[in-house]
Amino acid sequence: MSVVEISTQSPPAPNAWQPWAAAALLVLLGWFSTQLQTWTGGRTLVFALSIGMALGVVLQRTRFCFYCHARDWLQQGDPRGILAIVLAWAVGVVGMTVVQGSWVANPQAGQFPPEMHIGPVSWVLVLAGLAFGAGMAVSGSCISAHWYRLAEGSAVAPFALIGTGLGFALGFHSWNPLYSAAVADAHVVWLPRYLGYGGALAVQLGALGLWAAWIWHRHLQRQAGKPHASAASAPQDLRSLWQSLWTGRWNYALGGLLVGLISVAAIVRMRPLGVTATLGSQVRGALQQHGWVPARLDGLDGFAGCATLPQESWATPNALVLVGLIGGAFVAALASRQFAPRLPTARDALRGIAGGTLLGWGAMTGLGCTIGTLLSGGMAGALSAWVFGAAMLAALWLVFRWQDWLAARRAA
């Protein structure tokens, strides 16, 4: 398997200025990182910016999108994307277990590892996962993918992110009733607390392995008797390897491996990865200043996850991860000449805002999105990650079945 997958389609008309713009942006980000060194907590901020840039490049070049990978599997039977997510999760579980073992020597003593995305499990979490999955189907991406698709000139992504802010606002309004109804008494289940580190690691890797084996088995059944496409030729020299990095898309498995490694590296110097905390805290702070959301959100700030507590300064590690993600995605998109903006239509705006609102409400009430609650939480051994992910996949499956039913009815 080659490191990159070479596109067999004719490349788009070259935009010669884009690689030069990518180089200029990379220099600008490098200068910005030197300025960060002089700020309070500068070394951590530079680390956060670097992690974000690496993540942005990887997400853009591998097209790592939870919605797209799930859609390709559920609708087209293509398992490569969903297996990349499984690989990222598995790599992260191993790395997180090592790190958590150094933080909490005895996981069964009742202490949770600090700041890990371990949330309460209740029907509210299921509802959040269903809303998030529906939001992905409507808007066409998860929140992390909408951030990197800004760098590709997506006409939907800006509206989806606006809608995400609206969804957070609705989530803050609905939080106190939901907290009283179910969240306050919900159990926060951290698997190592009940199974020990070894047991939790074995159970999660076993579950991921069985899921991957089942996915692959189903794929082989579908492919039986079908002609096999010839494999893309691997680059033969350094120049062709360099050129292949900026054409087509990188290999799915490489994307999963790198996302897992980046997620583990992030917790060495800062919080686990998440891409909604900054947006959520900004929305919450702005609305609370005008009295548009409750001043007290019961129990919310006591849970680990994508924290939305308003910050005195925007210069937080989470914010710098987001800046780096967008910057890295722009570098990758420009270097590969995949920046192709177009004017949005009314349909783009409508589906972006509608889907984004569902995404934001699901992320707020679920204490994170596919990066925070699902990936970072699953790597940490949180049962909430499995529940959120299952609900999200169920919502996507239902939407796709409904779309198939509508298509069959129109064709009849």
N, C-alpha and C positions, 0 to 999 in steps of 0.2 A: 504493500500500500504506500503510495507516494505521500510525501508531506503535504503537498498541495494538490488540489484537483483542478486540472486544466480545463477551462471552458472550451467546448467544441463549437460554440457559436461564433459568428463573426464579431470581432470587437466593435464597439461603437466608434463613431467618428472621434478621432483624438482631440482632446482639449489640452493643448500644449502648455497652457498656463497653470493647470491644476497641480502638477508635481512641484513646480516652483513655488506655488502658494503653500503647498504642504511643507516644503523645506523652510519657508519663511515663518510659518506658524510654529514649527518645531523649535526654531530659534527663539521666537517670542515666548513660548512656554518655558524654555530653558532660562531665559532672562527672568521670567516671573518666579521661577523656583529659587533663583539666587536672592530675589527680594524677600521671599518668604523666610529665608534663613534669619533675617533680622527681626522677625515678628515674634511675639510670645508663643512658645511652643513651636518654633519654626522648623525644627528637625522633623517633628511628627507631621506637620503640615506638608513639608516637602515629600515625605514618604507617602502621605495620602494622595498628593497630586500625582506622584509617580505610579502608584497602584492604579489610580483612576485612568491614567493615560494607557497603561498596559491593558487594562480591562476594555477600554474603548476601542483600541486597535484590534484586540482579539474578537470582541463582539461584532465589529463591523466586517472584518475580513472573513470570519467563519459564518456570518449570518446567524449567530447564536441567539435565537428568539424562542422562548418557551411556546408561544402560540404557533409559530410557523412549524416548529418541530413536531408539536402535537398534531397539528392539522395534516402534515405530510404523512404521519403514521395512521391517524384515524380515517382520513379520507382517501389517501393514495396508497396506503400500505408500505410506504417508504420508512424503514426503521432507523435510518442512520442518525437523524436528528434526535429522536427520543433516546437512542442508545448513547448519544453524546451527553445528554443530561444525566443519564444513569452513571456514566463514567465520571462526570464532574462531581456528582454526589458521592460516589464511592471513594474517589481520591480525597475529597474533603473530609469524609468520615474518618479515614485513617489519620490524616493530618490533625484534625481537631481533637481526636482522642489523645494524641501525644501531647498537645498543648494543654488540654484541660486536665490531663493527669498531673501536670506540673503546677497547676493552679489550685486544684482541689484534690488532695492526695487520697482522701476517703470519700468517694461520691455518695456512699450510703449513710453519711452522717447527717444529711439534711440540708447541706449548704449547696446552693447553685453556683456554677461558675459565673463570675461577674460579666454582665453585659451581653451574655449569649442570648440568642433569639429563642427563648423557651417560653411559650405563651400558654394561656389557659385553654382548655379543650371544652367546648360546649357547642350547643346548636348555633350560637352566634358565629362561631368560627366556621361552621359548615355553611351558613348563609353568606358569610364573607367570601369563602372560596367559590361558591356558586355565582355570586355577583361579579367577582373578579374574572372568572372564566367567561361569563357572558360579555363582560366588557372587552375582553380580548377578541372575542368573535366579532363584536360590532365594530371595534376600532381597527382591528387587523394586526394588533401587536400587544405585547405586554408593556409595562411602563419602561423597563430598562431598554427595550428595543425602540420605543418611541424616542428616548433620549438620543440613541446613536443614529436614528434615522433622520434627526434634524440635520446631521452632517451630510446626508444624501439628498437633501432638498425635498423631503417628504412633504406633500401638501396636507396630509392628515395629522402628522405628529404634533404641530403647534396647537391645533385645536384639541387634540386628545390630551395634551398636557394641561391646557386651560380647563378642560373638563375634569381632569384629575383633581385640580385645585377645588373645583366646585364639589366634587365628590367628597373630598376631605371636609369641606364646610358642612355638608349634609351629615357626614359621619360624626362630626363633633356635636351636632344638634341631637343626634339619635343615641349618642354614647351613654348618657346617664340612665335613660330607661332600659337600655339593653344590659347595662352593667347590673342594675338592680334585679332584672328578670333572670339573668343566667350567669353572667361573667363573675359576679362577686363570689359565688359559691363553686365555681368551676375548678377542677383540679389542674395544676400545672405539672405535667408529667415529663420528667427528664429520665430517659431510659437507663442511663448508668446508675441512677439512684436505686433502681429496683433490680437491675441485672449485673451491676458492676461494669467496669470499663470493658473487660474482655467479653462479657456476655452481650452487652449492648452492641459492641463492634461486630460480634459474630452474627447477631440477629439481623442487624441492618445490612451488612454485606451479604448475608444469606438471602434476605428478602430482595435486595437489588439484583443479586445474581439470578435468582429464580425468575424475577420479572424479565430480565434481559434474555434469559434462555427461552422463556415463553414467547417473547417478541420475535426472537430470531427463528424459532421453530415455526411460528405462523408465517413469517416471511418466506422461509424455504418451501412451505406448503404452497403458498401462492405462486412462487416462481417455478414450481415443478413443471417441466415441459415447455417453458418459455425460452426463447433464444436469449443467450447471455450477451450483453454488450461488451465490446472489447475494452480493456482497461486503458486508461490514459497513460501515455508514455511519461516516464519520469524525466526531469531535467538532467541533461548530460554534463553540464559544466556550471561553473559558478555564475557566469553571466546569465545563462538561461534559468538557473535557480532563482537569481535575484528578480528577473523579469516575471517569473511565475508567481512570485509573492504578491504582485500587484495586478494580476489578471485572474479572472474567474473568482473562485472562492477557495479558502483553505479547507483542508480535510476536516470532516465532522469530528472524527476522533481526536484530532489535534486540538480542536476548539474545546471539547469536553475536558481534556487533560489540562489545558492551560487555565480554563476557568476554575477548575478545582484547585490548582496550585496557587493561583492568585488569591482565591478565597482564604486559603490557609495562611498565605504570607501576610494578608491584611491584619490578622489578629495578633501578629507578633508585636506591632507597635500601636495598635488602635483597636477600635470596635470591629465586630464582624461586618462584612459588606452589607450595604443596604442603599437603595437609591431613592427612597421616599421621605426620609427624615427631614431633609432640608426643606423640601417643598411643603411638607406638612407643618413644620414649625413656623415657616413664614406665613402660611395661610392662617394658622391659629393665632399668631401674634397680631396680625393685621385685623382679624375679626374681633379679637378680644379688646383691642384698643377702641373699637366702636361699639362694644357691647353686643355684638351680633352672635356670639356663641357664649355658652355658660362660662363664667369665670372659674368655676370649679368643675373639673371633669373627674368624676369619682374613680379613684384607683388607677387611672390611666398611666400616670407617670411612675407608678410603682412596678410596672411590668417591663421586662427586658424586650427589646425589639427596636423597630424604627421609631425612636423617641421623637415626639412632636413638641416637647417643651420649648417655648420661645427662648432664643439665645440672645445674649447681649450683643454679640458680634456675629457677623456672617462667617467669619474665618474659623470654621470648625473643621475637623478632619472629614466629617461626612460631606460637608459642602465642597471641600477640596477634591474629594474623590469624584464628586459629580462634575466639577469643573474639568478635572483631568479626563473623565470618561468622554465628555463632549469634545474636548480638545483632541484627545487621541483618536476619536472616531472621525473628526474632521481631517486630521493628518492622514488617516488610512483611506478615507473616501477620496480625498484630493489626490493622494499619491497613486491610487488605482483608477483615477479619472471616472469615479462613480458619483460625483456630485452633479445631480441633474434636476435642478429645481423646476417646478412648474406652478402656474397660478392655481390656487385651490378653487374648486367648484362649491356650489351650495351643498351638494351631497357630501363632499369631503368634510366640510365644516360640521354638518349635522351628525354624520357618523363619528367624527372625532370627538365632538362634545358629548354626545350620548354615550359612546363607549367609554370615554375617559371618565365620565361621572360615575359609571359603574365600577371602573378600575379604582378610582379614588375612594369611593365608599367601602369597597372590599378591602383595600389596603389599610384604611384607617381602622376599621373594626377588626380586621385580621392582624393588626399590628405589624404590617409589612406586606411586601409583594412577593413575586416569584424569586427575587434575589434574596430578600431579607427573611421572610417567614418560611418559604419553601427551601431554598438552597442553604442559606446560613443556618436556619433552624434545623434542617435535616442533618446537616453535617455535625451539629452540636448534640444530636441525639434527642431532639424534642419531638414528642408525639404530635404536637400541634402541626408540624411540617407535613407529616403523613396525612393528617385529616384535611388540611387546607389543600394539599395537592390532589387528593382523591376527589374532593368536592369540585375543584377547578376542572379536572379531567371529565367528571360527570357532566358538568355544565357544557363543556365543549362537545362531548358526545351527543348530548341532547340537541344542541343547536345544529350540528351537522346532520343528524337524522331528520330533523325538521326541515332543513334545507333540501335534503334528498327527497323528502315527501312532497314538498312544494314543486320541485323540478319534475318529478314523475307525474304529478297532477296536471301541470301545464302541458306536458308532452302528450297526455292521454287525449 
